Each structure stands twice: as C-alpha cells, then as structure tokens.
C-alpha cells in the first residue's frame, strides 16, 4: 500500500512491517500504540523502524493511519481520568 509519511512516499506491505518489527524490543507505551504480532509497540517506534526517519520528522497520526489501513490494530493514548489526579493536586 502506498502512503505518505513526513512528506515522503512509502510502499508498505503488512508482512514486511511484521518482519521489520520482529526481534525489536517494545518500548514502554506512553502514547498511541499498535499491536503487531504478540507485542504492543508505541506508534512512533514502529514509524521510526519502517521509515528509517527520526521520530520528530513525522506525526503519530500519519503512522497510525497507514498502519490501520494495513490492517493493524492501533489504539489512542489513554486520557487520564479525574480520579487519576491526586487529591492534593485538585483545585480548592
């Protein structure tokens, strides 16, 4: 599938993405994530591996859109709920 990430065209194939990520240790997920095989990777980590570009060169949305079109499951970052805020940090 042809897609554009950081203004550069890429021809991505699902099996090639899976092969590129095999053997790559997943980093802790702090934002959007994608499930590839048995692992959950941060979207930016996958984008860096498949495009060979610096993570600052593309957005999470660009990569997640491409991966979703390939058939991978992408998840957005969890938004902290009100209960996640410590009681001492709440406004008076």
C-alpha positions in Angstrom: 0.0 0.0 0.0 1.3 3.4 -0.9 1.2 6.1 1.8 2.9 9.4 2.6 4.6 9.8 5.9 6.5 13.1 6.6 6.0 14.1 3.0 7.8 11.0 1.7 6.1 8.2 -0.2 6.4 4.7 1.1 5.1 1.4 -0.3 4.2 -0.6 2.8 3.2 -4.3 3.0 1.8 -5.8 6.2 4.2 -8.8 6.1 7.2 -6.5 5.7 6.2 -4.4 8.6 5.8 -7.5 10.7 9.2 -8.7 9.6 10.8 -5.4 10.3 9.4 -5.4 13.9 10.3 -9.0 14.7 13.2 -9.0 17.1 12.6 -5.4 18.1 12.0 -5.0 21.8 8.9 -2.9 22.5 9.4 0.3 24.4 7.0 1.4 27.2 3.8 2.7 25.7 3.2 6.3 26.8 1.0 7.5 23.9 -0.6 5.8 20.9 0.1 2.1 20.4 -0.1 -0.6 17.7 -0.4 -4.3 18.1 2.0 -6.3 15.8 2.0 -10.0 16.5 2.1 -10.7 20.2 3.6 -7.3 21.1 2.3 -3.8 21.6 4.6 -1.1 20.3 4.4 2.7 20.5 3.3 4.1 17.1 6.4 6.4 16.9 8.7 3.4 17.5 7.2 1.5 14.6 7.2 4.6 12.4 10.9 5.1 13.1 11.7 1.4 12.2 9.7 1.2 9.0 10.6 4.7 7.6 14.2 4.9 8.9 13.4 8.5 9.8 13.8 10.4 13.1 10.6 10.3 15.2 10.5 14.1 15.2 10.0 14.0 11.4 6.5 12.5 11.4 3.4 12.6 13.4 1.8 9.7 15.3 -1.4 10.2 13.3 0.4 9.7 10.0 1.8 6.4 11.0 -1.3 5.2 12.8 -3.4 5.9 9.7 -1.0 3.9 7.5 -0.8 1.0 9.9 -4.6 0.9 10.3 -5.0 0.8 6.5 -2.7 -2.2 6.5 -4.9 -4.0 9.0 -3.1 -3.4 12.3 -4.9 -2.5 15.5 -4.0 1.0 16.7 -5.0 2.4 20.0 -5.0 6.0 21.2 -3.3 7.0 24.3 -5.4 6.7 27.4 -6.7 10.0 28.7 -6.2 10.4 32.5 -9.5 10.5 34.3 -10.3 12.8 37.2 -9.7 10.0 39.7 -6.2 9.7 38.4 -5.4 13.2 39.8 -4.0 13.1 43.4 -6.3 14.7 45.9 -3.6 17.2 46.9 -3.5 18.5 43.3 -7.2 19.2 42.9 -8.3 22.9 43.0 -9.7 24.1 46.2 
